[in-house]
Amino acid sequence: MQSPAFLPPVKRLSDYRAPEWRVPHIGLVFELDPARTIVRARLSVERNGDHQAPLRLDGEELELLELAIDGAVQPLPNPGADGLVIDLPDGHHLVETVVAIRQEANSRLMGLYASGGKLCTQCEAEGFRRITFFPDRPDVLSRYHVRLEADAGRFPVLLSNGNPAGRGELPGGRHFAEWDDPFPKPGYLFALVAGDLAALEDSFTTRSGRKVALSIWVGAADVPRCRHAMESLKAAMAWDEAAYGREYDLDVFNIVAVHDFNFGAMENKGLNIFNAKYVLADPDTATDWDFDAIAAIVGHEYFHNWSGNRVTCRDWFQLSLKEGFTVFRDQQFSAALGSPAVKRIEGVRALRASQFPEDAGPLSHPVRPDHYLEISNFYTATVYDKGAELIRMMAGRLGPDRFRAACDRYFADNDGKAATVEDFLAAMQAEGLEAPLFARWYEQAGTPHVAVEARHEPGAARLELLIRQSNPRAADAPPLPIPFPFALFAPDGRKLAEEPALLLTERETRLSIDGVGEPPILSLNRGFAAPVITRPAPGRAALSVLAAHEDDSFARYEAMQQLMLSALTDSVVRGSAEGVEDVARAMTAALGQWRDDPALVAETILLPAESLIGDQMPEVDPEAIHAAREGLRRALFARLGDQLWDIWHSCDTDGRDLSPQAKGLRRLKGIALGLLLATDDHEATAAAFLQYADASSMTDRMSALTALSHGNAIERVEVLKLFHDRYRGLPEVLDKWFLVQAASTRPDTRRVVEHLAGHPAFDPRNPNRLRALVLGFGMNQARFHDREGAGYALLARHVLATDRLNPQSAARLVQPLTRWRRFAAPWGPLMRAELARIGSAPDLSRDLTEVVQAGLA
């Protein structure tokens, strides 16, 4: 493993110091060229405080051509690995630099880089230093004036942040465009795009009557597939005005879609740059999930205009201040567009699939980390999703009116500033939140456990509850404030009592509830009010009652999931099939209500993922878990076949109908088909092929392809070929083809993945394609974990190759191996050995080194 002596020092929250120099204004001139771009920067700098420290300008892979101070040309210094250090007298100066960038060689996709003939930028978190020398930290806020110059034929569209400030022709077939951003922003929010682009144009009139020009820029052939993203943008703008009182503040709002992007999207002020998969959509190429994801991510990046841009974060330790808050806001927006119950279920499922394992593994960290080596490794489920859960708890505690007032206060007090978690909590406290208690959530790693002991006294008609909270990863940490609503049900399904507002603040809480004349069934943490694990789970008889009678939609879903998990874990541990009949009876009842709410029924009957089953056990045995889940699928097919066929035949929809009802029907139909294909039943495989061939939507097409992908029917080969031939020219759609094969539970999946890595369309430089094939396989618990370790070796080869191209992608690819402690022998030791082999390779990036070190520690 790379020696720590050769790595940059660990950055610690406790070491934060205010910037020594401010940069109130910056002017940038870009002479854009496909191979070598020249950047001229004019920094107006001023000393911050009484000190004599030099000006430090971050810079990476920049060729310094000129340096001038207050108009006087300086001898060229030799920049260090971290940039320039310039001794300056007095307090105010003009620093001018000229640098050259060779963006075509930038496979890291950070700073200025080329993508499909376009030039574009990604500067969060520390990419601006790859564009020009600058104090690249989020608490240095500047007003920007940008001039872009380029060949008019090659780069006819020139975009940057803010409002357009002029354009014109230049000699030699070149042209220019100028942009002014009136709002101070950190360097990580800078953006430019240059290329041959066409736009879908529209407008939005704000509540104060200002007309904002909206444009989504893509290749000309893709313009028709931008309509959903545009409608989502306008819906987000209207929603943010109504829900938070936030009005857009520039004259234009531009979105650009690119195919080479490390993230989902980036909220650069007035110029959002998106991964194309979260912009391009129509019923033929995008699933209902894609449509929903586009709306959520378009909303997320737009909402950042206030929760991230107008109010940014002081330092990267405060990352969840903008990301957790904005995830919560986009979850609210998505719930308003569709079914709040289904959106909550989807959010909790994602939290349990990614954040809970992160909290329980070697990469565990608080929502606000206290140290890091490479900040790109902390764009995590903990920062985003658990961070959103913390905001949700505060909002629930305050109620809608007080939470809105607290947010108004936060935005007003911090507009134009770089804020901290303490600033946010202060605004919440001003409206009545127990902020010092909730601050603990930002400081503790790990998922809290809540254990409930119940003692019923029939003679006194009283229920005594003892509720204990603990955190296995922070045993000595102070107790957390945990909202913990619960209800009591009778064995016949009657609700006996409800406590919606309980807040646990101590390690032990005792409650006495009178008027409970019969032994009750407890429904705990209703609505998933807090991101905790509740123990013990009710017995199967109690879960059956809750699955049938709960009036809280999430609690009903949770009861069915726990019922299935109970049956599955019993099957893995004891080989018992006793729970199958309980699951079948509960599912029969749920399926009987599918016409009332098909989307909710679909989520309720969805079998738990194999990874979630493993998370319930002390040690993961992937073979036993896969066998148990497949056994339950076959048993349900045998018992519920008639109902499933009825649903499959009855759920046809118009693929252009994106209403919640139509999407729910398609979701339910796809899940029913997956259960019908529990065996290679000829009738079911024929139905799947028919569904694929006749599909009027990508949702129906993909559910058929996915269902067939796990089996041995000849139809599987045919639909894979049909899909490839139809969509080979659409990269964001072909990713689905790679992913569905990488996620297959067929025994030959690893060999298929190895073969696909040599496919002409597989590009290891493209993060989307890497995530689809390589990470898709790494998340395939059934086939990644083979007894010989060949799957681990395959992943390791790709990790090491990717690290030379894109360290951020490599650090994400390696993460499945870091969970080796959770797996039984032979899998766990083999995983660790492969992780150690990666760590021993020479010249690892600091991104990958940090993850591997944590995984082996």
N, C-alpha and C positions, 0 to 999 in steps of 0.2 A: 504494500500500500504506500501511496505517496506520503512522504514524511511531512508532519505538520510544519516543520521548519520551512518548507517550500511553499506553504499556503499563506494567504493573507491572514492577518489576525482576526480572531472572532470579534464580531461587533456586539456590543452589549447595550441594552436599554439604559442601564445605570450610567453609562459613559456619555450620554447625550449632552452636547453643548450647543448653544445657539450658533448660527453661522457667523464667522468672523467678518465676512464681507457680504453685502447685499448687491443685487444687480437689478435696479429698478427698471431699466430699459435694455433691450437687446435688439439689434438690427441684424438680419441675416440676408445674404445674397447667395443664391445657389446657381452656379453655372453647371447645369445638369448635362451629363453625358453618359451613354450606356456603360462605358468602361471606367471612366475616371471623372468624378465630380469635384469641382472646386467650391469650397464654402468660405465666404468672407463674413466674419462676425465682428460687430461693434458692440462692446459691452460697456455700459455706463455703470461703474462700480463705486460703492461707498463703504467705508469702514463702519462696522457695526459695533459700537462700544469703544471704550478707552483701552486700547492695546496696541501692540506693534507687530502683530502677527502678519506674515506675508499673505498675499493672495494665492490661494490654491485652486487650480482649475483642473478638474478631472478630464482625462482623455484616454482613449484606447484605440489602437490601430489607426492613428491619424498621422499623416505626413505633414509636418509643419513647414510651410513655405515662407511665411512672413509673420513678424511680430512688431507691433508698434504700441508705444505708450504715450498718450496725449499727443499724438501726431508724429512723434519721433520714432523712426525705424530703429529697432534694436538688433543687436547680434543674435543670431538664432541659437537659442539654448538647445540642449539635448534633453527632450522630455523624458522623465522617468517612466517607469511602468504604470504609474498612476496619474501621470499628467504633468502639468507645469506648476512651478512654484516661483512667484514673482515678488520680489521685495519692492514695496511702494511706500513713498513718504506720504504724509498728509492723509486726507480722508476721502477725496473724490478724484476719480481718474477715468479716462477713456482708454480701454484696452482693445486693440484690434488684432485679429489673427486671420491668416489665410491657411487653409488646410486642404489636402487632397484626400479623397476617399475612393477606394476601389471596391464599389459595392457589388460587382458581379461575383466576387470571391466570398461574399458574406453568406455562408451557409447557416450561420447562427440565427438569421432572421431577426437580429436586433440591431437598432440603428437604421441606417439607410441601406436598403437591399433591393434586388431585382426579383420580380415575380411575373412570369408570363409576359415579358415585354414591357411591363410597367416598373416604375420606381416607386417605392413606398417606404414607410417608416414604421417602426415599433420601438417606443422609447421607455415604456414601463417594464422593469423598474429602473434600470440603469443603462438605458440605450442611448440617451442623448449625448453622453460622453463619447460615443462612437460617431458623432456627427460634427461636433466642434468642442473646443476646450471650454469648460463651463463648470461652476460648482454644482454638480449633478446630485442634488438632494431635494426632497420635496418641500423643505421649508425656505427655499430660495425662490421667490415668486417675482416674475418679470412681466412687463408689457412687451409684446413682440410686434415688430414690423418685418415682414418677410417679402423678399423679391425672388421669384423663380424665373430663370432664363433657360430656354431649351430649344432644340430643333423643332419647328412648328409641325413638320410632317411626322416625326417620330413620336413627339409628345404634345399633341394638340390641346390636351386638357392639363392645366396646372392648378393644383388645389393646395391650400394650407388652412391654418386655423383662422377663426374670426370672420370679418366681413371683407368682401372684395374692395380693393382700394385703387385699382387701375390695371389696365392691360394695354398692350400695344405691340407693334412690329419692331424687329431689330434687323440689322443687316445680315446677309448671308442665310436667309431663310429661317432665322430664329425669331422668337417672340418672348414676351415676358408677361407675368401677372404678379400683382402686389396684393398683400393681405395684411390687414391690421386687426389685431385682437385687443379690444379695449380693456379686457379683464386680466389682471395679473394671474399668472399660472406658473407652476414648476415646469422644469424641462421635460419631465416624463409625460406631460400632456401635449408636447409639440408633435405636429404631424405635417407631412406633405405627401402628395401623390401626383405623379406625372405619367401620362400615358394616353393611348388611343382608346378613349372611353365614350360611351353613350349614356344618357341619363333618362330615367323615368322621373318626370317632374310633377310637382304638385305644390300646394300651399296650405298653410294653416293660419287662421286668424286667432290671435291670443285674446284672452278675456278683456284686455285693455284696448283691443282694436288694432294691434299691429299685425301686418301681414308678413308672414315668414315664408321665404321660398325654400322648398324642400326638394332635394335631388338625391337619387340613388344611382351611383355610377358603376357600370359594369360593361362587359363586352356587348356590342350591339345586338348579338343574337340572344343575349340573356335578359334584355330589358323586359319582355313580357312576363318573366318569372319573378319580377320584383314587386308586383302589385300587392301581395300579401304583406310583405315587409313594409311597404308604404302605408297601408291601412293600419298596420300595427303601430307605426310611428305616430300617426295622427291620433290613434286611440290613446297611446301613452301620454302624448302632450295634453290631451283633454283630461285624462284621468289625474295627472299630476296637479293640474290646476284645481280640480274639484276636491281631491283627497288631501292634498298638502298645501294648496295655495301657491304652488311654484310655477311661475310663468317663464317661458323661454325668453332669452335676453339678447340674441343676435338677430341680424336680418336674414341670415341663411342657415340652413342645417344640411350638411352633406354627409352621405354614407358612401363608402367605397368598399366593394367586395373583392377580395383577393383569394387565391387558392393556396398560397404558401403563407401560413400563419401559425404561430406557436399556441395562440389562445383561441377563445371563441370570438372575441371582439375587443375593441379598445375605445375608450370614451373620450378621446382627444377632443378638446373644446371646439365644437362646431364642425369637426371633421372626424366622424367615427369611422374607423377602419375595421372591417368585419371579415372573418373567415367566411368564404363564399357559401359554405353549407348552412349558415344561419341567415342567409338572405334569399337565395334562389329557391323558389317553390312553385309548383302547380300540382294538381291532383295526379298527374302522370308520373311525376318524379319525386314527390315528397309525401311521406306518411303523415298521418294525423299528429304523431309525436313531433315530426319535423315542423309542422305548422305551429304547434303550440310552443316548441322551443324557439322558433324564430320570433314569435310575439313576445315571449319572456325575455329573450336576450336583446331584442331591439328596445324593449321597455327598460331593461336593466341599464344599458349604455346611455339611453336618454336620461333616465333618472339620475345618473351620475352628474348631470349638468349642475345639480345642486349638491347632492350628497357624494362629493368627490372632486368636483371642479371649482365651483364657487366657494365651497368649503372643502379644502383638501386636508391631507394628513401631515402632521408635523414631521414624522419620521416613519420608516417602514415598519417599525414595531406597532404602529397604530393602524396597520393595513385594514383590519376588520372594521375600523371606524367608518371607512367608506364602503368596503365590500360586504360586510355582514349587514349593515344598514340597508344597502341597496339591494341585496338579495331579498331581504324581508319586504322591501317595497315592490320588487318585481313579483314576489309570491302573492302579495295582496292584489296586484294588477291582474295576474293570471287567474286568481280566484274570481275576480270580478267579471272576467271574460267567459268563464265556464262554470264548472261545478266546484264550489268551495270545498266540499267534502272530498272529492276526488283529488283535487290539488293538494289538500293536506295529506292524504294517503301517499301520493306520489312523493311529496317532500320528505315524509318520514321514512319511506322505503329507501330513498336515496341516502338519507342520513345514516340509516342502519347499514347500508351496503358499503359506504365509503368512510364516513366519519367515525362511527363506533369502532370499526377495526383499526383505524388510525390512532384513536385514543388508547386502544388496548395494546398497540404494538410499539416497536422501537422508535417510530417517527412521531410519537405522541408529543404534543407541545400545547401550551395554553393558547387561548384565543388571541391573547397578546403575548407573543413569545418574549423572553427576556434576553435572548442572544441568538445569533445566527452567523453562519459562515457565508452562505450565498442566499440572498433574499429570494431569488426565483424558486427556491425549494419550499417557500412558505406561502405560496399561492395554493392553499390546501383546503380540503373539506372542513377542517377545523376553523380556519379563518373565515371562510365563506358561509358554510352551512350551519355550523354550531354558532358562529357569530350572529347569524340571522335568528337562531332560536333564542339567543339572549335578548335581542330586540323584541322578539315576539312575547317573551315573558314580561318585559317591562311594559309593553303596550297593553297586555292583558291585565297587568296589575293596576295601571293607571286608568284604563277605560278609554274609549275613543276620543272623547272631548279633551281630557287632560293630556293624553298622549299627543294629540294634534297641537295643543298649546305649547307643550314642551318642545316639539320639533320646530315650531315657529320661533321659539326663543333661541334654540340652538342655531338655526340659520341666521337669525338677526344678529346674534352676538358674535358670530364667527365668519360672517361674509367677508370674502377676500383674505382670509387668514388660513394658516396651517394649524389645524386643531389636534387635540388629543382625546383619548377616551374619557379623561377627567372632564373635559369641556362638555362632552355629550351627557355624561352622568350629572353634571351640575345643572344642566337644563332640565333633566328628568327630575332631579331632586327639588327644583324650584316648584314643580307641580305636584309634589307629594310622594315621590318614589323613595324607598329606603335605599338610596344610592350607595352608601358605604357597604351595605350587605351585597348588593348586586355587583359591585366592583370585584368581589372575590371570584366571580365566574370568569373574569378576564385573566386571572392570575393562576388558576389551577388547571393542570392537565388532567385527563382522565374523565371517564363517564361515571357520574355518581350512581350508586345503587341505593334503592329504597326498599327496605324489608318491612313487611306489615304482618304483625301477629294479631289475630282476632280471637276474643274470648266472649262467647255469648252466654248470658245468664238468663235462662228462660223464665225463672221465677220472678225476677225483677224486670223482665222485658227490657234488658239493657245489653248493649254491645260495648265491650271495652277494646280499644285499639291501642297498640303500641307500635309506633312508626319510627324506624331507625334509618338514618342516612349514613353512608360511608362512601369513601372513594379509594378503591384499591391502589391507585397510583399516587395518592396524596393522603396517606393515612393520618398524618399529624396536622393537616391543614384545617383551618376553621370551617365549621359547617356552612353550607350554602343556603341562600334563600330559594326554596323550591316550591313553586305553585303546584298544588297537588289536589285537584278536584276529584271527588269520588262519589259513587252512588251505591246504594244497597238494593238488591233485588231479591224477591222471594223465589223459591224453587219453581213456582208456577209462572214466573215472569213478571209479576207485579213489582212496580218500583216502590220500595218502602221508604227511602230517604235519599236526599242528595245534599252534598256539601260542595258548592262550586267555587268557593273562594279561600280554601285553606292554603296558608303559606307556611311551609316548614322552615324554621330558622335555627333549630337546635339539632344536636345529634339524635336526641330522642324526643318524641312528642307523644303524649298520652291524650286520648280522647275518650269520652264517655257519651254514648248516644242512647237516650231513653226512647221508649215506645217501640222497641224492636222485639216483637213477640215470638218470632220464629228465627231459626238460624239463617242468616242472610248470605247471599252471594255478593262478593265485593267486586265492583268495577272500578279500577284504579287508574289514576292519571288520564282521565277522560279527555279526549281531544288531543292527547299527547301534549299536555300543557307545559311539560318540562322535558328536556333531553336526558332522561334517566332510564335506568334499567330497573324494573320493578320485580321483586321476588317476595314470596314464591308465586309461580303461576297458578291460577285456579285449576282444579281438577277438570277432567274431561266432561263430567256431567254439568258442572257449573259453566264451563265454556259453551256447552251446547245451549244452555238457557240464554246466556248473553248473546250468542250469535243469532238467536231467534227473536229476542225481545228488547235488546238495547235500543234506546231512542237517540243515542249519540252515534252518528254514522261512523266516525273513526273507531269508537269502542266496539261497534258491531264487527267492523272489518278486523280489528285486532283480535277479537275473540275467535273468529274463524281462522286467522293465521296461527294463533297459539294452539288451537285444536289440531291443526295440521302438523305444526312443529312437535307437539306432544306425541302424535302417532309416529312421526318420522324418527324422532330421537329414540323412542322405545324400540323401533325396528332396528336402528343401528346398534344400540347398546345391548338389547336383550333378544333381538330377533323376533320380537313380538309383533303380531298383526292385530292386536286387540283394538287399537284405536281406529282402524279403517272403517268400521261400521259407524262409529260416531261421526267421522268426517263425512261419510257418504250421506247419512241422514241430514246433517246440517247443510250440506251442499245441495241436497234435494230440495230442502226448504228454500234456500237462497235462490236456486234456479227457478223456483215457482213464482218468484217476484220479478223476473227479469224484464218484463214489459214496463214495470213502473219506473225503474231507474237502471237501465242496462249498464251504464258506465260504473255505477257503484257495485252492482252485482259482479261485473267483470273483475274489478279489483278484489272483491271478496273471495272469489273462487280461484284466483291465481295462486298456484302452488309456490311455496317459498323457494327462493333460489338456493342452490346447493351451498353457496358460500354462507348464506344466512343460517342454514342448518348447522354448518360447521361452527359458526360463532356461538352456538348454544352449548357446545361440548368442551370438556377440558382439553381434548386432543382431537385433531381433525384426521379422520380416516377417509380420504376422498373416494376410495372404491366402495366402502360400505355405505357412505352417504348417497352416492350415485345409484347404487342398487336399491336402497330404500326408497328414494324418490321415484325411480322408474317403477318399482313395485306398487307404490301408491297410485301412480298414473294408470297402470294397467287395471288395478282394482276399481278405480273410479270409472274407467271406461266400461268395465264389465257391468257395473251397477247403474250407471247413469246414461248409458248409450242412447236410449230413446229420447231423453230430455235434451241431450247434446245435439242429436240429429235435428230435433225440432227447432232448436235455436239456430243451427247452421242454415237450415232451409228458410228461416223466417227473418233473417237479419240483413237482407239485401238493402243496399242504399245507393243513392246517386253519389258517385265519388266527388262531385263538385259541392255537395252539401257539407259544410263545415260547422253545422250547428252542434252543440253539445250532445243532443239526442242522436244524431247520425254518427258522430264519432264514437259514442258509447256503444251503439249497435255494432259498428265495425270491430271495436275492441273485444266485445263479447264473442262475436263470431270467430275471431282469430284464436281466442283462448279455448273456445269449444273445439275448434279444429285441432289444436295442439293435443287436447285430451283424446280426441277420436283417433289420432295417429299414435297412440301409446304403443300400439303394435303395428306391424306392416299390413294391417287389414286392407284387403284389396279395394273394398268399397270406399274406405277413407282416403286411400292414396289417390284413387280416381277422382274423388270429390276435391281433393287439394289441387290436383292438376287442372280440373275444371275451373276452380276458383281462380287459379293463376291465369288461365287462358282468357276468362271472361271478365277479369277485374276491370272496374272503371276507376280504380284508385290505386295508388302505390301502397296504401295500407293493406288492402285485400291481397295485393300481389305479394307483398313482403310476408304477410302472415302465412300464406301458402308456401312460399319458398322456405321460410324458417321452419315450419312444421315438417316439411319434407327433408330438410337438410340433416336431420338427426337419424333418419332411417335408411333402409336398404332398397327401397323401391326404385325401379328404373326411372320413374318420373322425376326423381331428384336430379339425375344427370341431365335430363332434357330441360328442366326449368332453369338450371344453372346456366346452360348454354344459351337459352333464349334470353335470359336476363343480361348476360354479358354482351351478346350481340346487339341487343336493343339499346344499351346504355353505355357502350364502350367510349363514347365521346363526351360523356358528362362525368367529370372526376368526382364530384360530390355524391353522385349516385353510384358510381362504380365502387366507392368505398363500402357501400352496403354489401356488395357482392363479395368483397374480400372478408368483411367482418362475419357474414353469416357462415362462411366456411371455417373461419378461425374459431368460431363459437360452437361448432358442431360437436355433439357428444359421440360421434362415430369413432371406433377404435383407430381409424387411419388418419385422424385429424392432423397429428403432428407431421406426418409425411406429406399431407396436402399443403400444410403451411410452408414446409420447406420448398415444395414445388412452386407455390405461388410467389415466394420470395424471388424467384427467377423469372416471373411473368414480365413481359415488356412494359406493363402498366404499373409495376411496383417501383416506386421511386423512394429510396431511403432518405432523400432530402426533404420529402414532403411530410410534415407532421401528421396530417390527416391519414395518409396511407399507412404510416407507421403505427398509429393508434389503432387503425382498423385491423390490420393483420397481426402485428407482433404483440401489442398490448391486448388486443382481443383474445389472442391465444393465451397470454399470460393470465387473463382473468377467467379462463375456462377451467374450472376446478376439476372437472372430470378427466380432461385429457392433458392438461399441462403437467399434472402430477403423475407421471408414470414411474414405475418401480425402478427403472434403470437410470432415471435422471436425464434422459435424452431431451425432454422438454426444457429442462433448466439450462442445459448446454446450448440449445437453440436460442433461448432468450439471451444468454450471456454473450453469444457471438454478435447478436444484433446490438446489444447495449454497447459493447466496446467499439463496434464500427460506427455507431451513431454518435458516440462521444467525440469522435474526431470531427464530426460535421456540426452537431447541434447539441451542446451539453445539456440544455434544458430538457430536450426530448429524452436523452439518455437517462437523466435522473428520474424521469417518470417511468420509463420502461423497466427499470431495475426493481421497482418497488414490490412487485409480487414476491420476489425472493427474500425480502426483508422480514417476511412473516414466518420464517422457518421454524421458530420456536413453537408455533401453534400446531405443527404437523407431527404426527406419529412417525416412527421409523417404518420404512426406510426413507420416507420422503424428507423429513426435517433435516437429517444429517446431509443428505445429498444437496438440498437447497443451500445449506450453509457453506458447503464445500465450493459450490459454484459462485456464491457471493464472495467468498474469500479469494477465489481465482480472479474475479474481476478486480478486487481490491489490490491484488499484487501486480496488476498490469502497470507498465510505466506511463507516465505523463497523463494521468487522469485529470479531467477538469475538476475544479473545486466544486461544481454542481454535483457531479457524480461521487466525488470523494466524500462529501458530507453525508450523503444518503447511505453509502456503503459503510462508512464508519459507524453511523448510528445503527445500521442493521446488524453489525457484528459485535457491537459493544455489549 
